[in-house]
Amino acid sequence: MRLLNGGTFTPGKIKISNGDKDEVIDLSNAKTIGDMLTLINASSAEVVASINSSGTGISLRSRTSGTTMMVNKIALQNPDGSNKVHSDGTTIFDETADNLGLTGSADVVGNLIFLREALHNNNQQDISLTLDKFSEALNRILNQRTKIGAYTNQLTTTNDRGVSTNLRNTEILSGIEDLDVVEAVSELAAQENAFNAALGAASRIILPSLLDFL
């Protein structure tokens, strides 16, 4: 099979752990990348497989929010069921997950589980991969903290404005409630008398002329 990055390989099996689901998916019958996507999406692992944004590989995401998802390589076995091993005694794994760029986990918890298994199997390649994944996860956490900080600042500013508006409204309401009604009526009457006096003075100043009678 030809890979998206131009290489070729013969697909085998991958193991996807997603929450409480562990699914071994056999991709050996896939002839194209599209066939692989179909087999992964049709599995009971509850994941969605698609071409990544750069167009160079496959990306996976869980259909269930909040679950830890991890992709493991499958140990190759001898006819008697035992694992195949290298001359140094380390296990020989199916490299399908590595060739597809899926090995490991994108989240911190999954990465810790993957690191534990890599250390148990003394798999230096997977240990190195896990350390790289931790750096990626840390960057994502920092990005999310930055976004949360920006949202927090916006909420704080909005809250301060609300408190300020509430104080102004309280002052206005207090001024209305504390108004002396008798004093207000007296002042209004005085203003009305002054207005009427002004009108009387104006009417005396503007005397009628002959034209007012025509």
Rosetta constraint file for C-alpha pairs under 8 A:
AtomPair CA 1 CA 8 HARMONIC 5.24 0.50
AtomPair CA 1 CA 9 HARMONIC 5.38 0.50
AtomPair CA 1 CA 10 HARMONIC 5.90 0.50
AtomPair CA 1 CA 11 HARMONIC 7.35 0.50
AtomPair CA 1 CA 31 HARMONIC 6.21 0.50
AtomPair CA 1 CA 32 HARMONIC 6.45 0.50
AtomPair CA 2 CA 6 HARMONIC 6.29 0.50
AtomPair CA 2 CA 7 HARMONIC 5.68 0.50
AtomPair CA 2 CA 8 HARMONIC 4.23 0.50
AtomPair CA 2 CA 9 HARMONIC 6.68 0.50
AtomPair CA 2 CA 32 HARMONIC 7.53 0.50
AtomPair CA 3 CA 7 HARMONIC 5.07 0.50
AtomPair CA 3 CA 8 HARMONIC 5.49 0.50
AtomPair CA 3 CA 9 HARMONIC 7.46 0.50
AtomPair CA 3 CA 33 HARMONIC 7.41 0.50
AtomPair CA 3 CA 57 HARMONIC 7.82 0.50
AtomPair CA 3 CA 100 HARMONIC 7.96 0.50
AtomPair CA 4 CA 55 HARMONIC 7.07 0.50
AtomPair CA 4 CA 56 HARMONIC 5.06 0.50
AtomPair CA 4 CA 57 HARMONIC 6.02 0.50
AtomPair CA 5 CA 56 HARMONIC 5.36 0.50
AtomPair CA 5 CA 57 HARMONIC 7.35 0.50
AtomPair CA 9 CA 99 HARMONIC 7.74 0.50
AtomPair CA 10 CA 28 HARMONIC 7.20 0.50
AtomPair CA 10 CA 96 HARMONIC 7.86 0.50
AtomPair CA 11 CA 27 HARMONIC 5.73 0.50
AtomPair CA 11 CA 28 HARMONIC 4.96 0.50
AtomPair CA 11 CA 29 HARMONIC 7.92 0.50
AtomPair CA 11 CA 30 HARMONIC 7.38 0.50
AtomPair CA 11 CA 96 HARMONIC 5.53 0.50
AtomPair CA 12 CA 26 HARMONIC 6.07 0.50
AtomPair CA 12 CA 27 HARMONIC 5.29 0.50
AtomPair CA 12 CA 28 HARMONIC 4.64 0.50
AtomPair CA 12 CA 94 HARMONIC 6.63 0.50
AtomPair CA 12 CA 95 HARMONIC 7.78 0.50
AtomPair CA 12 CA 96 HARMONIC 5.64 0.50
AtomPair CA 13 CA 24 HARMONIC 6.73 0.50
AtomPair CA 13 CA 25 HARMONIC 5.54 0.50
AtomPair CA 13 CA 26 HARMONIC 4.44 0.50
AtomPair CA 13 CA 27 HARMONIC 5.60 0.50
AtomPair CA 13 CA 28 HARMONIC 6.89 0.50
AtomPair CA 13 CA 73 HARMONIC 7.59 0.50
AtomPair CA 13 CA 74 HARMONIC 6.45 0.50
AtomPair CA 13 CA 94 HARMONIC 6.86 0.50
AtomPair CA 13 CA 96 HARMONIC 6.36 0.50
AtomPair CA 13 CA 97 HARMONIC 7.69 0.50
AtomPair CA 14 CA 24 HARMONIC 5.72 0.50
AtomPair CA 14 CA 25 HARMONIC 5.44 0.50
AtomPair CA 14 CA 26 HARMONIC 6.77 0.50
AtomPair CA 14 CA 27 HARMONIC 7.73 0.50
AtomPair CA 14 CA 71 HARMONIC 7.01 0.50
AtomPair CA 14 CA 72 HARMONIC 6.29 0.50
AtomPair CA 14 CA 73 HARMONIC 5.54 0.50
AtomPair CA 14 CA 74 HARMONIC 5.98 0.50
AtomPair CA 14 CA 94 HARMONIC 7.86 0.50
AtomPair CA 14 CA 96 HARMONIC 6.52 0.50
AtomPair CA 14 CA 97 HARMONIC 5.71 0.50
AtomPair CA 15 CA 22 HARMONIC 6.99 0.50
AtomPair CA 15 CA 23 HARMONIC 5.61 0.50
AtomPair CA 15 CA 24 HARMONIC 4.30 0.50
AtomPair CA 15 CA 25 HARMONIC 6.19 0.50
AtomPair CA 15 CA 71 HARMONIC 5.64 0.50
AtomPair CA 15 CA 72 HARMONIC 5.05 0.50
AtomPair CA 15 CA 73 HARMONIC 6.23 0.50
AtomPair CA 15 CA 74 HARMONIC 6.55 0.50
AtomPair CA 16 CA 21 HARMONIC 7.92 0.50
AtomPair CA 16 CA 22 HARMONIC 5.81 0.50
AtomPair CA 16 CA 23 HARMONIC 5.28 0.50
AtomPair CA 16 CA 24 HARMONIC 6.39 0.50
AtomPair CA 16 CA 25 HARMONIC 7.66 0.50
AtomPair CA 16 CA 45 HARMONIC 6.54 0.50
AtomPair CA 16 CA 69 HARMONIC 7.25 0.50
AtomPair CA 16 CA 70 HARMONIC 5.85 0.50
AtomPair CA 16 CA 71 HARMONIC 4.58 0.50
AtomPair CA 16 CA 72 HARMONIC 6.40 0.50
AtomPair CA 17 CA 21 HARMONIC 5.63 0.50
AtomPair CA 17 CA 22 HARMONIC 4.43 0.50
AtomPair CA 17 CA 23 HARMONIC 6.42 0.50
AtomPair CA 17 CA 45 HARMONIC 7.11 0.50
AtomPair CA 17 CA 68 HARMONIC 7.83 0.50
AtomPair CA 17 CA 69 HARMONIC 5.55 0.50
AtomPair CA 17 CA 70 HARMONIC 5.10 0.50
AtomPair CA 17 CA 71 HARMONIC 6.26 0.50
AtomPair CA 17 CA 72 HARMONIC 7.86 0.50
AtomPair CA 18 CA 22 HARMONIC 6.51 0.50
AtomPair CA 18 CA 45 HARMONIC 6.27 0.50
AtomPair CA 18 CA 46 HARMONIC 7.27 0.50
AtomPair CA 18 CA 47 HARMONIC 7.73 0.50
AtomPair CA 18 CA 62 HARMONIC 7.05 0.50
AtomPair CA 18 CA 67 HARMONIC 6.40 0.50
AtomPair CA 18 CA 68 HARMONIC 5.76 0.50
AtomPair CA 18 CA 69 HARMONIC 4.26 0.50
AtomPair CA 18 CA 70 HARMONIC 6.44 0.50
AtomPair CA 19 CA 67 HARMONIC 4.95 0.50
AtomPair CA 19 CA 68 HARMONIC 5.37 0.50
AtomPair CA 19 CA 69 HARMONIC 6.42 0.50
AtomPair CA 21 CA 44 HARMONIC 7.77 0.50
AtomPair CA 21 CA 45 HARMONIC 5.93 0.50
AtomPair CA 22 CA 45 HARMONIC 6.67 0.50
AtomPair CA 23 CA 43 HARMONIC 7.54 0.50
AtomPair CA 23 CA 44 HARMONIC 6.81 0.50
AtomPair CA 23 CA 45 HARMONIC 5.62 0.50
AtomPair CA 25 CA 39 HARMONIC 7.54 0.50
AtomPair CA 25 CA 40 HARMONIC 6.91 0.50
AtomPair CA 25 CA 43 HARMONIC 7.23 0.50
AtomPair CA 27 CA 36 HARMONIC 6.23 0.50
AtomPair CA 27 CA 39 HARMONIC 7.08 0.50
AtomPair CA 30 CA 35 HARMONIC 5.06 0.50
AtomPair CA 30 CA 36 HARMONIC 5.65 0.50
AtomPair CA 31 CA 35 HARMONIC 6.27 0.50
AtomPair CA 31 CA 36 HARMONIC 7.92 0.50
AtomPair CA 32 CA 36 HARMONIC 6.63 0.50
AtomPair CA 33 CA 37 HARMONIC 6.34 0.50
AtomPair CA 34 CA 38 HARMONIC 6.24 0.50
AtomPair CA 35 CA 39 HARMONIC 6.25 0.50
AtomPair CA 36 CA 40 HARMONIC 6.17 0.50
AtomPair CA 37 CA 41 HARMONIC 5.99 0.50
AtomPair CA 37 CA 49 HARMONIC 5.61 0.50
AtomPair CA 37 CA 50 HARMONIC 6.47 0.50
AtomPair CA 38 CA 42 HARMONIC 5.98 0.50
AtomPair CA 39 CA 43 HARMONIC 6.33 0.50
AtomPair CA 40 CA 45 HARMONIC 7.93 0.50
AtomPair CA 40 CA 47 HARMONIC 7.47 0.50
AtomPair CA 40 CA 48 HARMONIC 7.51 0.50
AtomPair CA 40 CA 49 HARMONIC 6.46 0.50
AtomPair CA 41 CA 46 HARMONIC 7.50 0.50
AtomPair CA 41 CA 47 HARMONIC 6.26 0.50
AtomPair CA 41 CA 48 HARMONIC 5.50 0.50
AtomPair CA 41 CA 49 HARMONIC 5.98 0.50
AtomPair CA 43 CA 47 HARMONIC 7.99 0.50
AtomPair CA 46 CA 62 HARMONIC 6.19 0.50
AtomPair CA 46 CA 63 HARMONIC 5.44 0.50
AtomPair CA 46 CA 64 HARMONIC 7.25 0.50
AtomPair CA 47 CA 60 HARMONIC 6.50 0.50
AtomPair CA 47 CA 61 HARMONIC 5.56 0.50
AtomPair CA 47 CA 62 HARMONIC 4.37 0.50
AtomPair CA 47 CA 63 HARMONIC 5.19 0.50
AtomPair CA 48 CA 60 HARMONIC 5.61 0.50
AtomPair CA 48 CA 61 HARMONIC 5.35 0.50
AtomPair CA 48 CA 62 HARMONIC 6.24 0.50
AtomPair CA 48 CA 63 HARMONIC 6.50 0.50
AtomPair CA 49 CA 58 HARMONIC 6.61 0.50
AtomPair CA 49 CA 59 HARMONIC 5.76 0.50
AtomPair CA 49 CA 60 HARMONIC 4.66 0.50
AtomPair CA 49 CA 61 HARMONIC 6.80 0.50
AtomPair CA 50 CA 58 HARMONIC 5.60 0.50
AtomPair CA 50 CA 59 HARMONIC 5.50 0.50
AtomPair CA 50 CA 60 HARMONIC 6.64 0.50
AtomPair CA 51 CA 55 HARMONIC 5.89 0.50
AtomPair CA 51 CA 56 HARMONIC 7.42 0.50
AtomPair CA 51 CA 57 HARMONIC 5.81 0.50
AtomPair CA 51 CA 58 HARMONIC 4.61 0.50
AtomPair CA 51 CA 59 HARMONIC 5.98 0.50
AtomPair CA 52 CA 56 HARMONIC 6.61 0.50
AtomPair CA 52 CA 57 HARMONIC 5.61 0.50
AtomPair CA 52 CA 58 HARMONIC 5.30 0.50
AtomPair CA 52 CA 59 HARMONIC 5.12 0.50
AtomPair CA 57 CA 100 HARMONIC 6.28 0.50
AtomPair CA 57 CA 101 HARMONIC 6.65 0.50
AtomPair CA 58 CA 100 HARMONIC 6.45 0.50
AtomPair CA 58 CA 101 HARMONIC 7.05 0.50
AtomPair CA 58 CA 102 HARMONIC 7.20 0.50
AtomPair CA 59 CA 102 HARMONIC 7.23 0.50
AtomPair CA 60 CA 102 HARMONIC 7.83 0.50
AtomPair CA 61 CA 69 HARMONIC 7.88 0.50
AtomPair CA 62 CA 67 HARMONIC 7.19 0.50
AtomPair CA 62 CA 69 HARMONIC 6.85 0.50
AtomPair CA 68 CA 107 HARMONIC 6.89 0.50
AtomPair CA 68 CA 109 HARMONIC 6.78 0.50
AtomPair CA 68 CA 110 HARMONIC 5.58 0.50
AtomPair CA 69 CA 105 HARMONIC 6.15 0.50
AtomPair CA 69 CA 106 HARMONIC 7.58 0.50
AtomPair CA 69 CA 107 HARMONIC 7.63 0.50
AtomPair CA 69 CA 110 HARMONIC 6.25 0.50
AtomPair CA 70 CA 103 HARMONIC 7.50 0.50
AtomPair CA 70 CA 104 HARMONIC 5.52 0.50
AtomPair CA 70 CA 105 HARMONIC 4.50 0.50
AtomPair CA 70 CA 106 HARMONIC 7.60 0.50
AtomPair CA 70 CA 110 HARMONIC 5.86 0.50
AtomPair CA 70 CA 111 HARMONIC 7.69 0.50
AtomPair CA 70 CA 114 HARMONIC 7.45 0.50
AtomPair CA 71 CA 97 HARMONIC 7.17 0.50
AtomPair CA 71 CA 102 HARMONIC 6.16 0.50
AtomPair CA 71 CA 103 HARMONIC 5.03 0.50
AtomPair CA 71 CA 104 HARMONIC 5.22 0.50
AtomPair CA 71 CA 105 HARMONIC 6.48 0.50
AtomPair CA 72 CA 97 HARMONIC 6.88 0.50
AtomPair CA 72 CA 103 HARMONIC 5.67 0.50
AtomPair CA 72 CA 104 HARMONIC 6.38 0.50
AtomPair CA 72 CA 114 HARMONIC 7.90 0.50
AtomPair CA 73 CA 93 HARMONIC 6.13 0.50
AtomPair CA 73 CA 94 HARMONIC 5.90 0.50
AtomPair CA 73 CA 95 HARMONIC 6.56 0.50
AtomPair CA 73 CA 96 HARMONIC 7.18 0.50
AtomPair CA 73 CA 97 HARMONIC 5.74 0.50
AtomPair CA 73 CA 98 HARMONIC 7.56 0.50
AtomPair CA 73 CA 103 HARMONIC 6.89 0.50
AtomPair CA 74 CA 93 HARMONIC 5.57 0.50
AtomPair CA 74 CA 94 HARMONIC 5.32 0.50
AtomPair CA 74 CA 95 HARMONIC 7.99 0.50
AtomPair CA 75 CA 83 HARMONIC 6.25 0.50
AtomPair CA 75 CA 84 HARMONIC 7.33 0.50
AtomPair CA 75 CA 91 HARMONIC 6.74 0.50
AtomPair CA 75 CA 92 HARMONIC 5.95 0.50
AtomPair CA 75 CA 93 HARMONIC 4.23 0.50
AtomPair CA 75 CA 94 HARMONIC 5.96 0.50
AtomPair CA 76 CA 83 HARMONIC 5.77 0.50
AtomPair CA 76 CA 84 HARMONIC 5.58 0.50
AtomPair CA 76 CA 91 HARMONIC 7.91 0.50
AtomPair CA 76 CA 92 HARMONIC 5.88 0.50
AtomPair CA 76 CA 93 HARMONIC 5.28 0.50
AtomPair CA 76 CA 94 HARMONIC 5.87 0.50
AtomPair CA 77 CA 81 HARMONIC 5.58 0.50
AtomPair CA 77 CA 82 HARMONIC 5.41 0.50
AtomPair CA 77 CA 83 HARMONIC 4.29 0.50
AtomPair CA 77 CA 84 HARMONIC 5.14 0.50
AtomPair CA 78 CA 82 HARMONIC 5.37 0.50
AtomPair CA 78 CA 83 HARMONIC 5.97 0.50
AtomPair CA 78 CA 84 HARMONIC 5.77 0.50
AtomPair CA 83 CA 91 HARMONIC 6.55 0.50
AtomPair CA 83 CA 92 HARMONIC 7.34 0.50
AtomPair CA 84 CA 91 HARMONIC 5.92 0.50
AtomPair CA 84 CA 92 HARMONIC 5.44 0.50
AtomPair CA 85 CA 89 HARMONIC 5.36 0.50
AtomPair CA 85 CA 90 HARMONIC 5.27 0.50
AtomPair CA 85 CA 91 HARMONIC 4.29 0.50
AtomPair CA 85 CA 92 HARMONIC 5.08 0.50
AtomPair CA 86 CA 90 HARMONIC 5.38 0.50
AtomPair CA 86 CA 91 HARMONIC 6.26 0.50
AtomPair CA 86 CA 92 HARMONIC 6.26 0.50
AtomPair CA 90 CA 121 HARMONIC 7.14 0.50
AtomPair CA 90 CA 122 HARMONIC 7.16 0.50
AtomPair CA 90 CA 123 HARMONIC 7.66 0.50
AtomPair CA 91 CA 121 HARMONIC 7.26 0.50
AtomPair CA 95 CA 99 HARMONIC 6.10 0.50
AtomPair CA 96 CA 100 HARMONIC 6.22 0.50
AtomPair CA 97 CA 101 HARMONIC 6.18 0.50
AtomPair CA 97 CA 102 HARMONIC 5.18 0.50
AtomPair CA 97 CA 103 HARMONIC 5.17 0.50
AtomPair CA 98 CA 102 HARMONIC 6.08 0.50
AtomPair CA 98 CA 103 HARMONIC 5.41 0.50
AtomPair CA 104 CA 110 HARMONIC 7.64 0.50
AtomPair CA 104 CA 111 HARMONIC 6.49 0.50
AtomPair CA 104 CA 114 HARMONIC 6.21 0.50
AtomPair CA 104 CA 126 HARMONIC 7.85 0.50
AtomPair CA 104 CA 129 HARMONIC 7.55 0.50
AtomPair CA 104 CA 130 HARMONIC 6.83 0.50
AtomPair CA 104 CA 133 HARMONIC 7.88 0.50
AtomPair CA 105 CA 110 HARMONIC 5.23 0.50
AtomPair CA 105 CA 111 HARMONIC 5.11 0.50
AtomPair CA 105 CA 114 HARMONIC 7.21 0.50
AtomPair CA 105 CA 133 HARMONIC 7.43 0.50
AtomPair CA 106 CA 110 HARMONIC 7.12 0.50
AtomPair CA 106 CA 111 HARMONIC 6.87 0.50
AtomPair CA 106 CA 133 HARMONIC 6.70 0.50
AtomPair CA 106 CA 136 HARMONIC 7.98 0.50
AtomPair CA 106 CA 137 HARMONIC 6.73 0.50
AtomPair CA 107 CA 111 HARMONIC 6.07 0.50
AtomPair CA 107 CA 137 HARMONIC 6.20 0.50
AtomPair CA 108 CA 112 HARMONIC 6.22 0.50
AtomPair CA 108 CA 134 HARMONIC 6.73 0.50
AtomPair CA 108 CA 137 HARMONIC 6.28 0.50
AtomPair CA 109 CA 113 HARMONIC 6.46 0.50
AtomPair CA 110 CA 114 HARMONIC 6.11 0.50
AtomPair CA 111 CA 115 HARMONIC 6.01 0.50
AtomPair CA 111 CA 130 HARMONIC 6.25 0.50
AtomPair CA 111 CA 133 HARMONIC 7.12 0.50
AtomPair CA 111 CA 134 HARMONIC 7.12 0.50
AtomPair CA 112 CA 116 HARMONIC 6.24 0.50
AtomPair CA 113 CA 117 HARMONIC 6.47 0.50
AtomPair CA 114 CA 118 HARMONIC 6.14 0.50
AtomPair CA 114 CA 130 HARMONIC 7.21 0.50
AtomPair CA 115 CA 119 HARMONIC 6.05 0.50
AtomPair CA 115 CA 126 HARMONIC 7.40 0.50
AtomPair CA 115 CA 127 HARMONIC 5.99 0.50
AtomPair CA 115 CA 130 HARMONIC 5.99 0.50
AtomPair CA 116 CA 120 HARMONIC 6.12 0.50
AtomPair CA 117 CA 121 HARMONIC 6.12 0.50
AtomPair CA 118 CA 122 HARMONIC 5.82 0.50
AtomPair CA 118 CA 123 HARMONIC 5.09 0.50
AtomPair CA 118 CA 124 HARMONIC 7.32 0.50
AtomPair CA 118 CA 126 HARMONIC 5.71 0.50
AtomPair CA 118 CA 127 HARMONIC 5.66 0.50
AtomPair CA 119 CA 123 HARMONIC 6.38 0.50
AtomPair CA 119 CA 124 HARMONIC 7.87 0.50
AtomPair CA 119 CA 127 HARMONIC 6.78 0.50
AtomPair CA 123 CA 127 HARMONIC 6.25 0.50
AtomPair CA 124 CA 128 HARMONIC 6.16 0.50
AtomPair CA 125 CA 129 HARMONIC 6.23 0.50
AtomPair CA 126 CA 130 HARMONIC 6.02 0.50
AtomPair CA 127 CA 131 HARMONIC 6.45 0.50
AtomPair CA 128 CA 132 HARMONIC 6.51 0.50
AtomPair CA 129 CA 133 HARMONIC 6.30 0.50
AtomPair CA 130 CA 134 HARMONIC 6.29 0.50
AtomPair CA 131 CA 135 HARMONIC 6.67 0.50
AtomPair CA 132 CA 136 HARMONIC 6.56 0.50
AtomPair CA 133 CA 137 HARMONIC 6.10 0.50
AtomPair CA 134 CA 138 HARMONIC 6.03 0.50
AtomPair CA 135 CA 139 HARMONIC 6.29 0.50
AtomPair CA 136 CA 140 HARMONIC 6.38 0.50
AtomPair CA 137 CA 141 HARMONIC 6.21 0.50
AtomPair CA 138 CA 142 HARMONIC 6.19 0.50
AtomPair CA 139 CA 143 HARMONIC 6.17 0.50
AtomPair CA 140 CA 144 HARMONIC 6.20 0.50
AtomPair CA 141 CA 145 HARMONIC 6.14 0.50
AtomPair CA 142 CA 146 HARMONIC 6.21 0.50
AtomPair CA 143 CA 147 HARMONIC 6.37 0.50
AtomPair CA 144 CA 148 HARMONIC 6.09 0.50
AtomPair CA 145 CA 149 HARMONIC 5.99 0.50
AtomPair CA 146 CA 150 HARMONIC 6.31 0.50
AtomPair CA 147 CA 151 HARMONIC 6.28 0.50
AtomPair CA 148 CA 152 HARMONIC 6.03 0.50
AtomPair CA 149 CA 153 HARMONIC 6.22 0.50
AtomPair CA 150 CA 154 HARMONIC 6.35 0.50
AtomPair CA 151 CA 155 HARMONIC 6.23 0.50
AtomPair CA 152 CA 156 HARMONIC 6.07 0.50
AtomPair CA 153 CA 157 HARMONIC 6.15 0.50
AtomPair CA 154 CA 158 HARMONIC 6.16 0.50
AtomPair CA 155 CA 159 HARMONIC 6.00 0.50
AtomPair CA 156 CA 160 HARMONIC 6.15 0.50
AtomPair CA 157 CA 161 HARMONIC 6.28 0.50
AtomPair CA 158 CA 162 HARMONIC 6.21 0.50
AtomPair CA 159 CA 163 HARMONIC 6.19 0.50
AtomPair CA 160 CA 164 HARMONIC 6.17 0.50
AtomPair CA 161 CA 165 HARMONIC 6.11 0.50
AtomPair CA 162 CA 166 HARMONIC 6.05 0.50
AtomPair CA 163 CA 167 HARMONIC 6.24 0.50
AtomPair CA 164 CA 168 HARMONIC 6.37 0.50
AtomPair CA 165 CA 169 HARMONIC 6.18 0.50
AtomPair CA 166 CA 170 HARMONIC 6.08 0.50
AtomPair CA 167 CA 171 HARMONIC 6.24 0.50
AtomPair CA 168 CA 172 HARMONIC 6.27 0.50
AtomPair CA 169 CA 173 HARMONIC 6.02 0.50
AtomPair CA 170 CA 174 HARMONIC 5.90 0.50
AtomPair CA 171 CA 175 HARMONIC 6.17 0.50
AtomPair CA 172 CA 176 HARMONIC 6.39 0.50
AtomPair CA 173 CA 177 HARMONIC 6.11 0.50
AtomPair CA 174 CA 178 HARMONIC 5.94 0.50
AtomPair CA 175 CA 179 HARMONIC 6.30 0.50
AtomPair CA 179 CA 184 HARMONIC 7.54 0.50
AtomPair CA 180 CA 184 HARMONIC 6.11 0.50
AtomPair CA 181 CA 185 HARMONIC 6.16 0.50
AtomPair CA 182 CA 186 HARMONIC 6.21 0.50
AtomPair CA 183 CA 187 HARMONIC 6.12 0.50
AtomPair CA 184 CA 188 HARMONIC 6.13 0.50
AtomPair CA 185 CA 189 HARMONIC 6.18 0.50
AtomPair CA 186 CA 190 HARMONIC 6.22 0.50
AtomPair CA 187 CA 191 HARMONIC 6.20 0.50
AtomPair CA 188 CA 192 HARMONIC 6.14 0.50
AtomPair CA 189 CA 193 HARMONIC 6.17 0.50
AtomPair CA 190 CA 194 HARMONIC 6.20 0.50
AtomPair CA 191 CA 195 HARMONIC 6.15 0.50
AtomPair CA 192 CA 196 HARMONIC 6.25 0.50
AtomPair CA 193 CA 197 HARMONIC 6.13 0.50
AtomPair CA 194 CA 198 HARMONIC 6.20 0.50
AtomPair CA 195 CA 199 HARMONIC 6.34 0.50
AtomPair CA 196 CA 200 HARMONIC 6.25 0.50
AtomPair CA 197 CA 201 HARMONIC 6.19 0.50
AtomPair CA 198 CA 202 HARMONIC 6.18 0.50
AtomPair CA 199 CA 203 HARMONIC 6.25 0.50
AtomPair CA 200 CA 204 HARMONIC 6.42 0.50
AtomPair CA 201 CA 205 HARMONIC 6.33 0.50
AtomPair CA 202 CA 206 HARMONIC 6.30 0.50
AtomPair CA 203 CA 207 HARMONIC 7.06 0.50
AtomPair CA 208 CA 212 HARMONIC 6.02 0.50
AtomPair CA 209 CA 213 HARMONIC 7.47 0.50
AtomPair CA 210 CA 214 HARMONIC 6.85 0.50
